[in-house]
Amino acid sequence: MRLLVTAGPTREFIDPVRFLSNRSTGKMGYAIAEAARDAGHAVTLISGPVALEKPAGLAAFVPVVSACDMLTAVERALPEADALVMAAAVADFRPAAPFDHKCHKGEMPEALALVPNPDILATIRPLKGSRCFVGFAAETDDVLASAGEKLARKGLDLIVANDVTRPGAGFGTDTNIVTFLAPGRAPEPLPMLPKAEVARRLIRRIEAALRRG
């Protein structure tokens, strides 16, 4: 299997020293890349800015910064992939007019104008073909309902949902508490597990989906 994985946050710059981002550390995405590599698959990892070491033994590693950068990298790598796992926490918005110099206190507007970033999964959905597409839904309320809506709206084969407010789940932890949702199947909740084990179980699900065709 040739697996394309995205991981980490994106950064959307307000000026050369400030940016909009989120709490993603990339641990879940990196664990998925490593689990796929350990299972003998060829892995391309597209990573936003993180403090993790690049995993050894990958087919390719592509560092990116912004959501637009990540979209470009995904579009370039997707034709060679059998499956895509969008584990990155991509910023939904970016500043409409970033400053080209450090914005001092007196210059900063009271309201920062934002524009939507491209929705990566929606943009590449026409390219899906027979590929397995997996998304993530990091939520704080109505977790399964929100994840199920995203599963259907984005035409995914599987979505990994979690409540990032629960202890032992979400950003920066070494464990996670997730539920797998797939079209036409009952939700599959998992207990608290190391992210490495969540990743191994996810890779097995992707392998089975590709075997079924």
C-alpha positions in Angstrom: 0.0 0.0 0.0 1.1 3.5 -0.8 -0.1 5.8 2.0 -0.3 9.5 2.1 -0.5 11.0 5.6 -0.9 14.6 6.7 0.0 15.7 10.3 0.4 18.6 12.6 -1.0 22.1 12.5 -0.8 24.8 9.8 0.3 28.4 10.4 -1.4 31.4 8.8 0.8 34.5 9.2 -0.6 37.8 10.4 2.9 39.4 10.0 6.4 37.9 9.9 6.4 37.1 13.6 2.7 36.3 14.4 0.4 33.6 13.1 -2.9 31.9 13.6 -2.6 28.2 14.5 -3.9 25.5 16.8 -2.8 23.0 19.5 -2.0 20.1 17.2 1.4 18.5 18.0 1.4 16.0 15.1 1.7 13.0 17.4 -1.3 11.2 16.0 -0.3 11.7 12.4 3.3 10.7 13.0 2.2 7.6 14.8 0.0 6.7 11.8 3.0 7.2 9.4 5.2 5.0 11.6 2.6 2.3 12.0 2.1 2.1 8.2 5.9 2.0 7.7 6.3 -0.8 10.2 3.5 -2.7 8.4 5.7 -2.6 5.2 3.9 0.2 3.4 5.4 3.1 1.5 4.5 6.3 3.3 4.6 9.9 2.3 4.2 12.2 5.3 3.2 15.8 4.8 3.8 17.7 8.0 3.0 21.1 9.3 5.4 22.7 11.8 6.0 20.4 14.8 8.7 19.6 17.3 8.9 15.9 16.4 11.8 14.2 14.7 11.1 13.1 11.1 10.4 9.4 11.2 13.0 7.2 9.5 12.2 4.9 6.6 9.6 6.9 4.8 9.2 7.1 1.1 9.0 10.9 1.3 8.7 13.6 3.9 7.2 17.0 2.9 7.4 19.9 5.3 4.7 22.6 4.8 3.6 25.7 6.7 0.2 27.0 5.6 -3.1 25.3 4.6 -2.5 26.4 1.0 1.0 24.8 1.2 -0.6 21.6 2.5 -3.2 21.5 -0.3 -0.5 21.9 -3.0 1.6 19.1 -1.4 -1.4 16.8 -1.2 -2.4 17.4 -4.8 1.1 16.6 -5.9 1.4 13.4 -3.9 -2.1 12.0 -4.2 -1.8 10.4 -7.7 0.8 8.0 -6.3 -1.2 7.1 -3.3 -3.7 4.2 -2.6 -5.0 5.8 0.6 -5.0 9.2 2.2 -5.2 9.9 6.0 -5.9 13.6 6.7 -4.7 13.7 10.4 -3.5 17.3 10.1 -5.4 20.1 12.0 -5.7 22.5 9.1 -6.6 26.1 9.8 -10.0 27.1 8.5 -9.1 30.7 8.0 -6.2 33.0 7.2 -5.6 36.7 7.4 -7.0 38.5 4.4 -4.1 41.0 4.2 -1.0 39.9 6.1 1.5 42.6 6.9 4.9 42.3 5.2 6.6 43.8 8.3 6.1 43.3 12.1 2.9 45.0 13.0 3.4 47.3 16.0 0.7 47.9 18.6 -0.6 51.1 17.1 -0.9 49.4 13.6 -2.8 46.3 14.6 -6.5 46.7 13.6 -9.1 46.1 16.3 -10.7 43.4 14.1 -8.6 41.2 11.9 -10.2 40.4 8.6 -10.1 36.7 7.7 -10.8 34.7 4.6 -11.6 30.9 4.4 -8.8 28.5 3.6 -9.4 25.9 1.0 -11.1 22.7 2.3 -8.4 20.1 1.3 -10.7 17.1 1.3 -13.5 18.9 -0.5 -11.0 20.2 -3.1 -9.5 16.7 -3.9 -12.7 14.7 -3.6 -13.1 14.6 -7.4 -9.7 12.8 -7.5 -10.6 10.1 -5.0 -11.3 7.3 -7.5 -10.8 3.9 -5.7 -8.6 5.4 -3.1 -9.4 5.1 0.6 -9.9 8.5 2.2 -9.7 8.8 6.0 -10.5 12.0 7.9 -10.3 13.1 11.6 -12.8 15.0 13.6 -11.5 16.6 16.8 -14.6 17.9 18.5 -15.7 19.3 21.9 -19.5 18.6 21.8 -21.9 16.4 19.8 -18.8 14.4 18.7 -20.4 11.5 16.8 -23.1 13.7 15.2 -20.5 16.2 14.0 -18.2 13.5 12.8 -21.0 11.6 11.0 -22.0 14.8 9.2 -18.4 15.4 8.1 -18.0 11.7 7.0 -21.0 12.1 4.7 -20.3 15.6 3.5 -16.7 14.9 2.5 -17.3 11.4 1.0 -14.9 9.7 3.3 -14.5 5.9 3.8 -13.7 6.3 7.5 -13.5 9.1 10.0 -11.7 9.0 13.4 -13.6 11.1 16.0 -12.5 12.2 19.4 -13.5 14.6 22.1 -10.4 16.7 22.7 -11.8 17.9 26.1 -11.5 14.4 27.6 -8.4 13.6 29.8 -6.1 11.3 27.8 -7.4 12.3 24.4 -6.7 15.1 21.9 -3.7 17.4 21.4 -0.3 16.8 22.9 -1.1 13.5 24.7 0.5 10.1 24.1 -2.9 8.4 24.3 -6.2 8.9 22.6 -9.8 7.9 22.9 -11.4 7.6 19.5 -14.4 6.2 17.7 -14.2 4.9 14.1 -17.1 5.8 11.9 -17.7 4.3 8.4 -20.7 4.6 6.1 -23.4 2.0 6.8 -21.6 0.6 9.9 -22.2 1.1 13.6 -19.7 3.4 15.4 -16.7 1.5 16.8 -15.5 3.2 20.0 -12.1 2.3 21.3 -10.9 2.6 24.9 -8.1 4.9 25.9 -5.0 3.6 24.0 -1.5 4.8 23.2 -1.6 6.7 19.9 0.7 4.1 18.4 -1.9 1.4 19.0 -4.7 3.6 17.6 -2.5 4.0 14.6 -2.0 0.3 14.2 -5.7 -0.4 14.4 -6.4 2.3 11.8 -3.9 0.9 9.4 -5.5 -2.5 9.7 -8.9 -0.9 8.9 -7.4 0.8 5.8 -5.8 -2.4 4.6 -9.1 -4.3 4.9 -11.0 -1.5 3.1 -8.5 -1.6 0.2 -8.8 -5.4 0.0 -12.6 -5.1 -0.3 -12.1 -2.7 -3.1 
